[in-house]
Amino acid sequence: MRTMKNRSFLTAVTSSLALLLLVQGCKHEPPEAPLDPGIGGGDDPWVEEPTPCDPNTIYFQQQVLPILISNCAVPGCHNTAANDNDEIQITSYETLMGSGIVQDGDLWEAVNDNDPDKIMPRPPQSPLTAEQIALIAQWIQQGAQNNSCESAVCDTLNVTYAGTIRPMVQQRCQGCHSGATPQGGLDFSTWGNLNLVATDGRLAGAIQHQATFTAMPPSGPMLSDCRIAQFLEWIDQGAPNN
Ligand code: HEC
């Protein structure tokens, strides 16, 4: 049974990737999916040393975990194993792989389901975008490793809302801070609310985990030093809509 399920899961991953490549008009064949059944086991350290970012590799810590934290580790859902969620906690590589949902294909099925009672995240939260789903597929195909990378440069000089801040907020914050019931009553899908918390000091306090603020993101890794420096630079400029 398990083998069957794995096989159909891999077929689903492969065909969805093939579709994506087809849509993009790319002529490359999708790579074989080397899903190691021993993922997460053994004595391997959970976190590998950061390496320089390779554009052909999907990195769990920088690209996949932020999507999962922002969309699945929402308070009351997969932020702890204690909620009514089959004890599935999605706040780190360790908890994710420990739950077995990557290995048995359940994660893949959940984000691709058409049934509103089964799809993850559940409405009224927005579903993952096609890009986010494709990224998760690629990460699984590349072996679902706990990999991490460091970009060689951290540009804190040319920080703009549109070029730097908005993409970062979309990636790390909007899963919780958008939609019909945004967390903390703060919808960051437009500039206005972000400018508000930038101006009243809550943004700087929250991302630096200062004592009198609620640490943001509330679970998973803190923003990198580079990301925090970029936020602070933008706040220094007066948090403009540029
Ligand atoms: C997993 C869900 C989640 C994610 C991801 C998340 N937040 Fe929050 N955020 C919350 C919740 C819940 C609150 C309300 C906390 C409270 O009232 O104590 C909140 C409150 C805040 C506040 C107000 C904090 C305060 O002390 O008043 C700020 C500012 C904030 N978030 C910024 C961010 C930013 C910036 C990001 C992305 C880097 C982010 N959040 C990511 C759930 C999240």
Residues whose N, C-alpha, C, O or C-beta is under 5 A from the ligand:
A	BS01	HEC	I69 S70 A73 V74 P75 R172 C173 C176 Q183 G184 V197 R202 L203 A206 T212 F213 T214 M216 P217 P218
